[in-house]
Amino acid sequence: MKLANETNNNHSPGPVRDEWFQWKEKDLHKAESVSRPSLSYWQDAWKRLLKNKLAMMGLVFLVLLTFMAIFGPYMSKYDVGKIDLPNQYQPPSADHWFGTDSHGRDVFVRTWYGARISLFVGLMAALIDCVIGIVYGGISGFKGGRTDNVMMRIIEVLYGIPYLLVVILLLVVMGPSLTTIIVALTVTGWVGMARIVRGQVLQIKNYEFVLASRSFGTKSWRIIRKNLIPNTMGPIIVQLTLTVPSAIFAEAFLSFLGLGIQSPFASWGSMANDSLGAILSGNWWTLFFPAFFISFTMFAFNVLGDGLQDALDPKLRK
């Protein structure tokens, strides 16, 4: 009887058997995680960006701002340049959502027209800086040696030229216009992008896949276009998100000084300039709305750029 009881105890499930089942379940979970398809670089970056609440708030604000810049002026019956002196300095109401300015013009419509100007200048300046900076920095970093030294000396000369001086010179030659502002911002604005691309190319060009392409006789331009530039897209995108707010602020500053967009066209900078005297008399809305959108647009681009920098950093990828 005693021998039978010992035999039954040996075959009964005990703590050792439970631990064995737990170990098998963990091993099965590990096998399932390995068998799942891994996320690509951009999918993983987007997933990490979604976790950054501040960056996503900035992205949502920019999407709404773009939507209102396109469709906002059509939501009001008033024209952007129509002067209505009897209705000057009307406070925000159901008829004039953002009030009116010193000429009786609707501030709501002019604010969204100003958003069009600011976003257009910012995006165009960023795209032009991106193209010139990528080409210039890619060639400089890939060639190296004497070519790199000469090209970098040119960058240092351009970096020392203040853009305000360039704007004034261009205004004398071309006259005040939107084209003049974009040209002035891009004459020296691509220098930062070129430096970033050059630094990335100097690091990547010694990798094995680049050396293999060169050993097979691949042309330099094809190596830059196919191997080097795609692997520098992370820093390029981050730099783009930081270039756009700088261009927007520069346009607003120039328009505030009277060197940018001229009346009757609307710009956040020109609206702020027209409102300097009005705010002293208590008409706060004429300055509040353009100043608000200048500040929050720059803030949104900056937090989005910081979020993209963290999301695209390969060191943080798990």
Phi and psi in degrees as GROMACS dihedral restraints (atoms count N, CA, C in turn):
[ dihedral_restraints ]
;  ai    aj    ak    al  type     phi  dphi    fc
    3     4     5     6     1   -63.5    20    10
    4     5     6     7     1   -39.3    20    10
    6     7     8     9     1   -66.7    20    10
    7     8     9    10     1   -36.6    20    10
    9    10    11    12     1   -66.4    20    10
   10    11    12    13     1   -41.9    20    10
   12    13    14    15     1   -62.8    20    10
   13    14    15    16     1   -39.5    20    10
   15    16    17    18     1   -65.6    20    10
   16    17    18    19     1   -37.5    20    10
   18    19    20    21     1   -64.9    20    10
   19    20    21    22     1   -41.9    20    10
   21    22    23    24     1   -64.7    20    10
   22    23    24    25     1   -37.6    20    10
   24    25    26    27     1   -66.7    20    10
   25    26    27    28     1   -32.6    20    10
   27    28    29    30     1   -68.9    20    10
   28    29    30    31     1   -32.1    20    10
   30    31    32    33     1   -91.5    20    10
   31    32    33    34     1    -7.8    20    10
   33    34    35    36     1   -79.0    20    10
   34    35    36    37     1   144.3    20    10
   36    37    38    39     1   -65.1    20    10
   37    38    39    40     1   132.3    20    10
   39    40    41    42     1  -132.4    20    10
   40    41    42    43     1  -169.0    20    10
   42    43    44    45     1   -61.4    20    10
   43    44    45    46     1   -33.6    20    10
   45    46    47    48     1   -66.3    20    10
   46    47    48    49     1   -41.1    20    10
   48    49    50    51     1   -67.6    20    10
   49    50    51    52     1   -37.8    20    10
   51    52    53    54     1   -63.0    20    10
   52    53    54    55     1   -41.5    20    10
   54    55    56    57     1   -63.9    20    10
   55    56    57    58     1   -35.7    20    10
   57    58    59    60     1   -65.0    20    10
   58    59    60    61     1   -41.7    20    10
   60    61    62    63     1   -65.6    20    10
   61    62    63    64     1   -40.3    20    10
   63    64    65    66     1   -63.4    20    10
   64    65    66    67     1   -39.8    20    10
   66    67    68    69     1   -64.9    20    10
   67    68    69    70     1   -39.6    20    10
   69    70    71    72     1   -66.6    20    10
   70    71    72    73     1   -36.9    20    10
   72    73    74    75     1   -66.0    20    10
   73    74    75    76     1   -42.9    20    10
   75    76    77    78     1   -63.0    20    10
   76    77    78    79     1   -40.8    20    10
   78    79    80    81     1   -64.1    20    10
   79    80    81    82     1   -36.3    20    10
   81    82    83    84     1   -67.4    20    10
   82    83    84    85     1   -41.2    20    10
   84    85    86    87     1   -62.6    20    10
   85    86    87    88     1   -40.1    20    10
   87    88    89    90     1   -63.3    20    10
   88    89    90    91     1   -40.9    20    10
   90    91    92    93     1   -64.6    20    10
   91    92    93    94     1   -38.7    20    10
   93    94    95    96     1   -66.3    20    10
   94    95    96    97     1   -40.2    20    10
   96    97    98    99     1   -65.5    20    10
   97    98    99   100     1   -34.2    20    10
   99   100   101   102     1   -71.9    20    10
  100   101   102   103     1   -36.5    20    10
  102   103   104   105     1   -75.7    20    10
  103   104   105   106     1   -18.1    20    10
  105   106   107   108     1   -67.3    20    10
  106   107   108   109     1   145.8    20    10
  108   109   110   111     1   -67.0    20    10
  109   110   111   112     1   132.2    20    10
  111   112   113   114     1   -75.7    20    10
  112   113   114   115     1   152.0    20    10
  114   115   116   117     1   -75.8    20    10
  115   116   117   118     1   145.0    20    10
  117   118   119   120     1   -73.7    20    10
  118   119   120   121     1   172.7    20    10
  120   121   122   123     1   -60.4    20    10
  121   122   123   124     1   -44.8    20    10
  123   124   125   126     1   -74.6    20    10
  124   125   126   127     1   -33.3    20    10
  126   127   128   129     1   -66.7    20    10
  127   128   129   130     1   -40.9    20    10
  129   130   131   132     1   -66.8    20    10
  130   131   132   133     1   -38.3    20    10
  132   133   134   135     1   -64.4    20    10
  133   134   135   136     1   -42.4    20    10
  135   136   137   138     1   -65.1    20    10
  136   137   138   139     1   -38.9    20    10
  138   139   140   141     1   -63.1    20    10
  139   140   141   142     1   -41.4    20    10
  141   142   143   144     1   -73.2    20    10
  142   143   144   145     1   -30.4    20    10
  144   145   146   147     1   -67.2    20    10
  145   146   147   148     1   -36.3    20    10
  147   148   149   150     1   -62.6    20    10
  148   149   150   151     1   -26.5    20    10
  150   151   152   153     1   -78.7    20    10
  151   152   153   154     1   -16.2    20    10
  153   154   155   156     1   -86.5    20    10
  154   155   156   157     1    99.1    20    10
  156   157   158   159     1   -65.0    20    10
  157   158   159   160     1   -39.2    20    10
  159   160   161   162     1   -66.9    20    10
  160   161   162   163     1   -41.4    20    10
  162   163   164   165     1   -65.4    20    10
  163   164   165   166     1   -38.4    20    10
  165   166   167   168     1   -69.4    20    10
  166   167   168   169     1   -33.9    20    10
  168   169   170   171     1   -63.1    20    10
  169   170   171   172     1   -41.3    20    10
  171   172   173   174     1   -63.6    20    10
  172   173   174   175     1   -40.5    20    10
  174   175   176   177     1   -65.2    20    10
  175   176   177   178     1   -42.6    20    10
  177   178   179   180     1   -63.4    20    10
  178   179   180   181     1   -41.8    20    10
  180   181   182   183     1   -61.8    20    10
  181   182   183   184     1   -42.2    20    10
  183   184   185   186     1   -68.0    20    10
  184   185   186   187     1   -36.0    20    10
  186   187   188   189     1   -65.3    20    10
  187   188   189   190     1   -44.6    20    10
  189   190   191   192     1   -65.4    20    10
  190   191   192   193     1   -38.0    20    10
  192   193   194   195     1   -64.1    20    10
  193   194   195   196     1   -42.5    20    10
  195   196   197   198     1   -63.9    20    10
  196   197   198   199     1   -41.3    20    10
  198   199   200   201     1   -61.2    20    10
  199   200   201   202     1   -45.6    20    10
  201   202   203   204     1   -70.9    20    10
  202   203   204   205     1   -32.1    20    10
  204   205   206   207     1   -64.1    20    10
  205   206   207   208     1   -32.0    20    10
  207   208   209   210     1   -81.9    20    10
  208   209   210   211     1   -47.0    20    10
  210   211   212   213     1  -108.1    20    10
  211   212   213   214     1   -11.9    20    10
  213   214   215   216     1   -58.1    20    10
  214   215   216   217     1   -46.4    20    10
  216   217   218   219     1   -60.9    20    10
  217   218   219   220     1   -24.6    20    10
  219   220   221   222     1   -81.6    20    10
  220   221   222   223     1    -7.3    20    10
  222   223   224   225     1   -84.1    20    10
  223   224   225   226     1    -5.4    20    10
  225   226   227   228     1  -123.0    20    10
  226   227   228   229     1   151.7    20    10
  228   229   230   231     1   -86.3    20    10
  229   230   231   232     1    -3.8    20    10
  231   232   233   234     1   -92.6    20    10
  232   233   234   235     1   152.9    20    10
  234   235   236   237     1   -93.1    20    10
  235   236   237   238     1   151.8    20    10
  237   238   239   240     1   -66.9    20    10
  238   239   240   241     1   -33.3    20    10
  240   241   242   243     1  -111.2    20    10
  241   242   243   244     1     8.2    20    10
  243   244   245   246     1   -74.2    20    10
  244   245   246   247     1   124.3    20    10
  246   247   248   249     1   -92.4    20    10
  247   248   249   250     1   129.5    20    10
  249   250   251   252     1  -137.4    20    10
  250   251   252   253     1    80.7    20    10
  252   253   254   255     1   -59.4    20    10
  253   254   255   256     1   -35.8    20    10
  255   256   257   258     1   -60.7    20    10
  256   257   258   259     1   -21.9    20    10
  258   259   260   261     1  -106.7    20    10
  259   260   261   262     1    25.9    20    10
  261   262   263   264     1   -71.2    20    10
  262   263   264   265     1   147.3    20    10
  264   265   266   267     1    55.0    20    10
  265   266   267   268     1    43.7    20    10
  267   268   269   270     1   -81.5    20    10
  268   269   270   271     1   130.6    20    10
  270   271   272   273     1   -69.4    20    10
  271   272   273   274     1   165.6    20    10
  273   274   275   276     1   -57.5    20    10
  274   275   276   277     1   133.8    20    10
  276   277   278   279     1  -153.3    20    10
  277   278   279   280     1  -176.5    20    10
  279   280   281   282     1   -67.3    20    10
  280   281   282   283     1   -26.3    20    10
  282   283   284   285     1   -84.3    20    10
  283   284   285   286     1   -45.3    20    10
  285   286   287   288     1  -118.5    20    10
  286   287   288   289     1   101.7    20    10
  288   289   290   291     1   -63.6    20    10
  289   290   291   292     1   -36.6    20    10
  291   292   293   294     1  -108.6    20    10
  292   293   294   295     1    11.7    20    10
  294   295   296   297     1    81.2    20    10
  295   296   297   298     1  -170.2    20    10
  297   298   299   300     1  -127.0    20    10
  298   299   300   301     1   162.8    20    10
  300   301   302   303     1  -100.0    20    10
  301   302   303   304     1  -163.3    20    10
  303   304   305   306     1   -67.7    20    10
  304   305   306   307     1   -19.7    20    10
  306   307   308   309     1  -103.9    20    10
  307   308   309   310     1    10.1    20    10
  309   310   311   312     1    77.2    20    10
  310   311   312   313     1    12.2    20    10
  312   313   314   315     1   -81.5    20    10
  313   314   315   316     1   145.2    20    10
  315   316   317   318     1   -71.9    20    10
  316   317   318   319     1   121.2    20    10
  318   319   320   321     1   -71.3    20    10
  319   320   321   322     1   -30.7    20    10
  321   322   323   324     1   -61.3    20    10
  322   323   324   325     1   -49.3    20    10
  324   325   326   327     1   -66.0    20    10
  325   326   327   328     1   -42.6    20    10
  327   328   329   330     1   -67.6    20    10
  328   329   330   331     1   -31.1    20    10
  330   331   332   333     1   -64.1    20    10
  331   332   333   334     1   -42.7    20    10
  333   334   335   336     1   -76.8    20    10
  334   335   336   337     1   -29.4    20    10
  336   337   338   339     1   -66.6    20    10
  337   338   339   340     1   -37.3    20    10
  339   340   341   342     1   -64.2    20    10
  340   341   342   343     1   -35.6    20    10
  342   343   344   345     1   -63.5    20    10
  343   344   345   346     1   -37.9    20    10
  345   346   347   348     1   -59.8    20    10
  346   347   348   349     1   -47.9    20    10
  348   349   350   351     1   -61.9    20    10
  349   350   351   352     1   -46.6    20    10
  351   352   353   354     1   -65.1    20    10
  352   353   354   355     1   -46.4    20    10
  354   355   356   357     1   -66.5    20    10
  355   356   357   358     1   -37.9    20    10
  357   358   359   360     1   -65.3    20    10
  358   359   360   361     1   -45.9    20    10
  360   361   362   363     1   -63.4    20    10
  361   362   363   364     1   -44.4    20    10
  363   364   365   366     1   -63.2    20    10
  364   365   366   367     1   -45.8    20    10
  366   367   368   369     1   -69.6    20    10
  367   368   369   370     1   -41.8    20    10
  369   370   371   372     1   -65.3    20    10
  370   371   372   373     1   -44.0    20    10
  372   373   374   375     1   -63.4    20    10
  373   374   375   376     1   -39.9    20    10
  375   376   377   378     1   -66.9    20    10
  376   377   378   379     1   -41.2    20    10
  378   379   380   381     1   -66.7    20    10
  379   380   381   382     1   -43.1    20    10
  381   382   383   384     1   -64.7    20    10
  382   383   384   385     1   -43.3    20    10
  384   385   386   387     1   -61.1    20    10
  385   386   387   388     1   -37.3    20    10
  387   388   389   390     1   -64.7    20    10
  388   389   390   391     1   -47.5    20    10
  390   391   392   393     1   -64.6    20    10
  391   392   393   394     1   -50.6    20    10
  393   394   395   396     1   -65.2    20    10
  394   395   396   397     1   -43.5    20    10
  396   397   398   399     1   -64.7    20    10
  397   398   399   400     1   -39.5    20    10
  399   400   401   402     1   -66.0    20    10
  400   401   402   403     1   -46.5    20    10
  402   403   404   405     1   -64.7    20    10
  403   404   405   406     1   -48.8    20    10
  405   406   407   408     1   -66.7    20    10
  406   407   408   409     1   -49.6    20    10
  408   409   410   411     1   -66.7    20    10
  409   410   411   412     1   -35.9    20    10
  411   412   413   414     1   -64.7    20    10
  412   413   414   415     1   -44.2    20    10
  414   415   416   417     1   -65.6    20    10
  415   416   417   418     1   -43.6    20    10
  417   418   419   420     1   -62.8    20    10
  418   419   420   421     1   -45.9    20    10
  420   421   422   423     1   -70.5    20    10
  421   422   423   424     1   -35.3    20    10
  423   424   425   426     1   -75.6    20    10
  424   425   426   427     1   -41.4    20    10
  426   427   428   429     1   -70.9    20    10
  427   428   429   430     1   -46.7    20    10
  429   430   431   432     1    66.4    20    10
  430   431   432   433     1  -170.0    20    10
  432   433   434   435     1    62.4    20    10
  433   434   435   436     1  -137.5    20    10
  435   436   437   438     1   -68.1    20    10
  436   437   438   439     1   -37.0    20    10
  438   439   440   441     1   -60.6    20    10
  439   440   441   442     1   -44.0    20    10
  441   442   443   444     1   -63.9    20    10
  442   443   444   445     1   -40.7    20    10
  444   445   446   447     1   -63.3    20    10
  445   446   447   448     1   -44.0    20    10
  447   448   449   450     1   -65.4    20    10
  448   449   450   451     1   -45.0    20    10
  450   451   452   453     1   -65.6    20    10
  451   452   453   454     1   -35.8    20    10
  453   454   455   456     1   -72.7    20    10
  454   455   456   457     1   -30.6    20    10
  456   457   458   459     1   -66.8    20    10
  457   458   459   460     1   -37.1    20    10
  459   460   461   462     1   -63.0    20    10
  460   461   462   463     1   -41.2    20    10
  462   463   464   465     1   -62.4    20    10
  463   464   465   466     1   -41.3    20    10
  465   466   467   468     1   -64.4    20    10
  466   467   468   469     1   -36.2    20    10
  468   469   470   471     1   -66.4    20    10
  469   470   471   472     1   -45.4    20    10
  471   472   473   474     1   -66.6    20    10
  472   473   474   475     1   -34.0    20    10
  474   475   476   477     1   -66.0    20    10
  475   476   477   478     1   -26.5    20    10
  477   478   479   480     1   -83.9    20    10
  478   479   480   481     1    -5.5    20    10
  480   481   482   483     1   -87.6    20    10
  481   482   483   484     1   119.6    20    10
  483   484   485   486     1   -69.2    20    10
  484   485   486   487     1   136.2    20    10
  486   487   488   489     1   -67.9    20    10
  487   488   489   490     1   -26.4    20    10
  489   490   491   492     1   -64.9    20    10
  490   491   492   493     1   -37.8    20    10
  492   493   494   495     1   -64.9    20    10
  493   494   495   496     1   -39.8    20    10
  495   496   497   498     1   -63.3    20    10
  496   497   498   499     1   -40.5    20    10
  498   499   500   501     1   -63.2    20    10
  499   500   501   502     1   -45.2    20    10
  501   502   503   504     1   -63.1    20    10
  502   503   504   505     1   -42.1    20    10
  504   505   506   507     1   -64.3    20    10
  505   506   507   508     1   -40.8    20    10
  507   508   509   510     1   -69.9    20    10
  508   509   510   511     1   -32.7    20    10
  510   511   512   513     1   -64.3    20    10
  511   512   513   514     1   -36.1    20    10
  513   514   515   516     1   -66.9    20    10
  514   515   516   517     1   -38.6    20    10
  516   517   518   519     1   -83.5    20    10
  517   518   519   520     1   -47.4    20    10
  519   520   521   522     1  -101.0    20    10
  520   521   522   523     1   -20.2    20    10
  522   523   524   525     1    86.9    20    10
  523   524   525   526     1   155.7    20    10
  525   526   527   528     1   -69.3    20    10
  526   527   528   529     1   125.0    20    10
  528   529   530   531     1  -166.1    20    10
  529   530   531   532     1   171.3    20    10
  531   532   533   534     1   -66.0    20    10
  532   533   534   535     1   -36.9    20    10
  534   535   536   537     1   -63.2    20    10
  535   536   537   538     1   -39.4    20    10
  537   538   539   540     1   -61.9    20    10
  538   539   540   541     1   -41.4    20    10
  540   541   542   543     1   -64.2    20    10
  541   542   543   544     1   -45.7    20    10
  543   544   545   546     1   -62.8    20    10
  544   545   546   547     1   -43.6    20    10
  546   547   548   549     1   -63.2    20    10
  547   548   549   550     1   -42.5    20    10
  549   550   551   552     1   -64.5    20    10
  550   551   552   553     1   -38.4    20    10
  552   553   554   555     1   -72.7    20    10
  553   554   555   556     1   -26.5    20    10
  555   556   557   558     1   -96.5    20    10
  556   557   558   559     1    -9.4    20    10
  558   559   560   561     1   -61.1    20    10
  559   560   561   562     1   -42.9    20    10
  561   562   563   564     1  -119.5    20    10
  562   563   564   565     1    -2.4    20    10
  564   565   566   567     1   -71.3    20    10
  565   566   567   568     1   -20.5    20    10
  567   568   569   570     1   -80.5    20    10
  568   569   570   571     1    -4.3    20    10
  570   571   572   573     1   -62.9    20    10
  571   572   573   574     1   -43.1    20    10
  573   574   575   576     1   -63.0    20    10
  574   575   576   577     1   -42.6    20    10
  576   577   578   579     1   -63.3    20    10
  577   578   579   580     1   -41.0    20    10
  579   580   581   582     1   -62.9    20    10
  580   581   582   583     1   -39.9    20    10
  582   583   584   585     1   -64.8    20    10
  583   584   585   586     1   -41.5    20    10
  585   586   587   588     1   -65.8    20    10
  586   587   588   589     1   -45.8    20    10
  588   589   590   591     1   -63.5    20    10
  589   590   591   592     1   -42.0    20    10
  591   592   593   594     1   -59.6    20    10
  592   593   594   595     1   -45.7    20    10
  594   595   596   597     1   -61.7    20    10
  595   596   597   598     1   -40.6    20    10
  597   598   599   600     1   -67.6    20    10
  598   599   600   601     1   -41.2    20    10
  600   601   602   603     1   -66.4    20    10
  601   602   603   604     1   -39.6    20    10
  603   604   605   606     1   -58.5    20    10
  604   605   606   607     1   -33.0    20    10
  606   607   608   609     1   -80.1    20    10
  607   608   609   610     1   -40.4    20    10
  609   610   611   612     1   -81.6    20    10
  610   611   612   613     1   -27.2    20    10
  612   613   614   615     1   -66.6    20    10
  613   614   615   616     1   -13.8    20    10
  615   616   617   618     1   -96.7    20    10
  616   617   618   619     1     6.0    20    10
  618   619   620   621     1   -72.2    20    10
  619   620   621   622     1   162.0    20    10
  621   622   623   624     1   -63.9    20    10
  622   623   624   625     1   -40.9    20    10
  624   625   626   627     1   -68.0    20    10
  625   626   627   628     1   -30.3    20    10
  627   628   629   630     1   -73.0    20    10
  628   629   630   631     1   -43.1    20    10
  630   631   632   633     1   -63.1    20    10
  631   632   633   634     1   -34.6    20    10
  633   634   635   636     1   -66.2    20    10
  634   635   636   637     1   -40.6    20    10
  636   637   638   639     1   -63.6    20    10
  637   638   639   640     1   -39.3    20    10
  639   640   641   642     1   -68.9    20    10
  640   641   642   643     1   -35.5    20    10
  642   643   644   645     1   -67.6    20    10
  643   644   645   646     1   -26.7    20    10
  645   646   647   648     1   -84.9    20    10
  646   647   648   649     1     2.8    20    10
  648   649   650   651     1    83.2    20    10
  649   650   651   652     1    20.6    20    10
  651   652   653   654     1   -67.4    20    10
  652   653   654   655     1   140.3    20    10
  654   655   656   657     1   -66.5    20    10
  655   656   657   658     1   151.1    20    10
  657   658   659   660     1   -60.6    20    10
  658   659   660   661     1   -43.5    20    10
  660   661   662   663     1   -63.4    20    10
  661   662   663   664     1   -36.5    20    10
  663   664   665   666     1   -69.5    20    10
  664   665   666   667     1   -37.1    20    10
  666   667   668   669     1   -63.7    20    10
  667   668   669   670     1   -42.6    20    10
  669   670   671   672     1   -63.1    20    10
  670   671   672   673     1   -42.8    20    10
  672   673   674   675     1   -76.2    20    10
  673   674   675   676     1   -35.4    20    10
  675   676   677   678     1   -96.8    20    10
  676   677   678   679     1   -31.8    20    10
  678   679   680   681     1  -109.5    20    10
  679   680   681   682     1   -43.0    20    10
  681   682   683   684     1   -85.1    20    10
  682   683   684   685     1   -52.8    20    10
  684   685   686   687     1   -61.5    20    10
  685   686   687   688     1   -45.4    20    10
  687   688   689   690     1   -58.7    20    10
  688   689   690   691     1   -29.2    20    10
  690   691   692   693     1   -85.1    20    10
  691   692   693   694     1    -0.6    20    10
  693   694   695   696     1  -112.8    20    10
  694   695   696   697     1    11.8    20    10
  696   697   698   699     1   -65.9    20    10
  697   698   699   700     1   -30.4    20    10
  699   700   701   702     1   -59.4    20    10
  700   701   702   703     1   -58.6    20    10
  702   703   704   705     1   -61.4    20    10
  703   704   705   706     1   -32.0    20    10
  705   706   707   708     1   -65.2    20    10
  706   707   708   709     1   -44.4    20    10
  708   709   710   711     1   -64.4    20    10
  709   710   711   712     1   -41.5    20    10
  711   712   713   714     1   -61.9    20    10
  712   713   714   715     1   -44.2    20    10
  714   715   716   717     1   -63.3    20    10
  715   716   717   718     1   -34.9    20    10
  717   718   719   720     1   -62.5    20    10
  718   719   720   721     1   -44.2    20    10
  720   721   722   723     1   -67.1    20    10
  721   722   723   724     1   -20.1    20    10
  723   724   725   726     1   -92.9    20    10
  724   725   726   727     1   -22.0    20    10
  726   727   728   729     1   -75.8    20    10
  727   728   729   730     1   -37.5    20    10
  729   730   731   732     1   -59.8    20    10
  730   731   732   733     1   -50.9    20    10
  732   733   734   735     1   -63.9    20    10
  733   734   735   736     1   -31.9    20    10
  735   736   737   738     1   -64.2    20    10
  736   737   738   739     1   -41.7    20    10
  738   739   740   741     1   -68.0    20    10
  739   740   741   742     1   -37.9    20    10
  741   742   743   744     1   -63.5    20    10
  742   743   744   745     1   -44.2    20    10
  744   745   746   747     1   -66.9    20    10
  745   746   747   748     1   -37.9    20    10
  747   748   749   750     1   -63.9    20    10
  748   749   750   751     1   -41.8    20    10
  750   751   752   753     1   -64.3    20    10
  751   752   753   754     1   -43.0    20    10
  753   754   755   756     1   -64.5    20    10
  754   755   756   757     1   -39.6    20    10
  756   757   758   759     1   -64.7    20    10
  757   758   759   760     1   -44.4    20    10
  759   760   761   762     1   -65.8    20    10
  760   761   762   763     1   -41.1    20    10
  762   763   764   765     1   -66.6    20    10
  763   764   765   766     1   -33.6    20    10
  765   766   767   768     1   -64.8    20    10
  766   767   768   769     1   -35.9    20    10
  768   769   770   771     1   -80.4    20    10
  769   770   771   772     1    -5.5    20    10
  771   772   773   774     1    86.8    20    10
  772   773   774   775     1    11.0    20    10
  774   775   776   777     1  -100.7    20    10
  775   776   777   778     1     1.2    20    10
  777   778   779   780     1  -111.4    20    10
  778   779   780   781     1  -125.9    20    10
  780   781   782   783     1   -66.9    20    10
  781   782   783   784     1   131.8    20    10
  783   784   785   786     1  -101.7    20    10
  784   785   786   787     1   153.3    20    10
  786   787   788   789     1   -62.2    20    10
  787   788   789   790     1   145.7    20    10
  789   790   791   792     1   -88.8    20    10
  790   791   792   793     1     4.1    20    10
  792   793   794   795     1   -69.0    20    10
  793   794   795   796     1   149.7    20    10
  795   796   797   798     1  -101.5    20    10
  796   797   798   799     1   139.6    20    10
  798   799   800   801     1  -146.0    20    10
  799   800   801   802     1   147.6    20    10
  801   802   803   804     1   -59.5    20    10
  802   803   804   805     1   -37.2    20    10
  804   805   806   807     1   -68.8    20    10
  805   806   807   808     1   -43.4    20    10
  807   808   809   810     1   -68.3    20    10
  808   809   810   811     1   -34.6    20    10
  810   811   812   813     1   -64.6    20    10
  811   812   813   814     1   -39.7    20    10
  813   814   815   816     1   -66.1    20    10
  814   815   816   817     1   -37.2    20    10
  816   817   818   819     1   -65.8    20    10
  817   818   819   820     1   -41.5    20    10
  819   820   821   822     1   -68.6    20    10
  820   821   822   823     1   -18.7    20    10
  822   823   824   825     1   -97.2    20    10
  823   824   825   826     1     0.5    20    10
  825   826   827   828     1   -61.7    20    10
  826   827   828   829     1   -44.1    20    10
  828   829   830   831     1   -75.3    20    10
  829   830   831   832     1   -28.9    20    10
  831   832   833   834     1   -71.0    20    10
  832   833   834   835     1   -33.8    20    10
  834   835   836   837     1   -68.5    20    10
  835   836   837   838     1   -26.8    20    10
  837   838   839   840     1   -68.4    20    10
  838   839   840   841     1   -25.6    20    10
  840   841   842   843     1   -93.3    20    10
  841   842   843   844     1     8.3    20    10
  843   844   845   846     1    96.2    20    10
  844   845   846   847     1     2.9    20    10
  846   847   848   849     1   -90.4    20    10
  847   848   849   850     1    69.5    20    10
  849   850   851   852     1   -65.2    20    10
  850   851   852   853     1   -30.1    20    10
  852   853   854   855     1   -65.3    20    10
  853   854   855   856     1   -25.0    20    10
  855   856   857   858     1   -67.3    20    10
  856   857   858   859     1   -27.7    20    10
  858   859   860   861     1  -101.8    20    10
  859   860   861   862     1   -28.0    20    10
  861   862   863   864     1   -62.7    20    10
  862   863   864   865     1   -47.6    20    10
  864   865   866   867     1   -69.1    20    10
  865   866   867   868     1   -46.5    20    10
  867   868   869   870     1   -64.9    20    10
  868   869   870   871     1   -38.8    20    10
  870   871   872   873     1   -66.3    20    10
  871   872   873   874     1   -38.5    20    10
  873   874   875   876     1   -61.1    20    10
  874   875   876   877     1   -47.6    20    10
  876   877   878   879     1   -73.8    20    10
  877   878   879   880     1   -31.4    20    10
  879   880   881   882     1   -62.4    20    10
  880   881   882   883     1   -47.0    20    10
  882   883   884   885     1   -66.4    20    10
  883   884   885   886     1   -48.8    20    10
  885   886   887   888     1   -74.2    20    10
  886   887   888   889     1   -27.9    20    10
  888   889   890   891     1   -67.2    20    10
  889   890   891   892     1   -44.6    20    10
  891   892   893   894     1   -64.8    20    10
  892   893   894   895     1   -39.6    20    10
  894   895   896   897     1   -63.7    20    10
  895   896   897   898     1   -42.6    20    10
  897   898   899   900     1   -63.8    20    10
  898   899   900   901     1   -43.6    20    10
  900   901   902   903     1   -64.8    20    10
  901   902   903   904     1   -38.2    20    10
  903   904   905   906     1   -69.0    20    10
  904   905   906   907     1   -44.3    20    10
  906   907   908   909     1   -69.6    20    10
  907   908   909   910     1   -33.1    20    10
  909   910   911   912     1   -66.7    20    10
  910   911   912   913     1   -40.7    20    10
  912   913   914   915     1   -62.9    20    10
  913   914   915   916     1   -41.6    20    10
  915   916   917   918     1   -64.2    20    10
  916   917   918   919     1   -41.1    20    10
  918   919   920   921     1   -64.7    20    10
  919   920   921   922     1   -40.6    20    10
  921   922   923   924     1   -66.2    20    10
  922   923   924   925     1   -36.6    20    10
  924   925   926   927     1   -61.9    20    10
  925   926   927   928     1   -41.0    20    10
  927   928   929   930     1   -71.5    20    10
  928   929   930   931     1   -39.3    20    10
  930   931   932   933     1   -70.6    20    10
  931   932   933   934     1   -33.7    20    10
  933   934   935   936     1   -92.0    20    10
  934   935   936   937     1     1.4    20    10
  936   937   938   939     1   -75.0    20    10
  937   938   939   940     1   114.3    20    10
  939   940   941   942     1   -65.1    20    10
  940   941   942   943     1   -20.1    20    10
  942   943   944   945     1   -69.5    20    10
  943   944   945   946     1   -24.2    20    10
  945   946   947   948     1   -91.7    20    10
  946   947   948   949     1    -4.1    20    10
  948   949   950   951     1   -75.5    20    10
  949   950   951   952     1   133.4    20    10
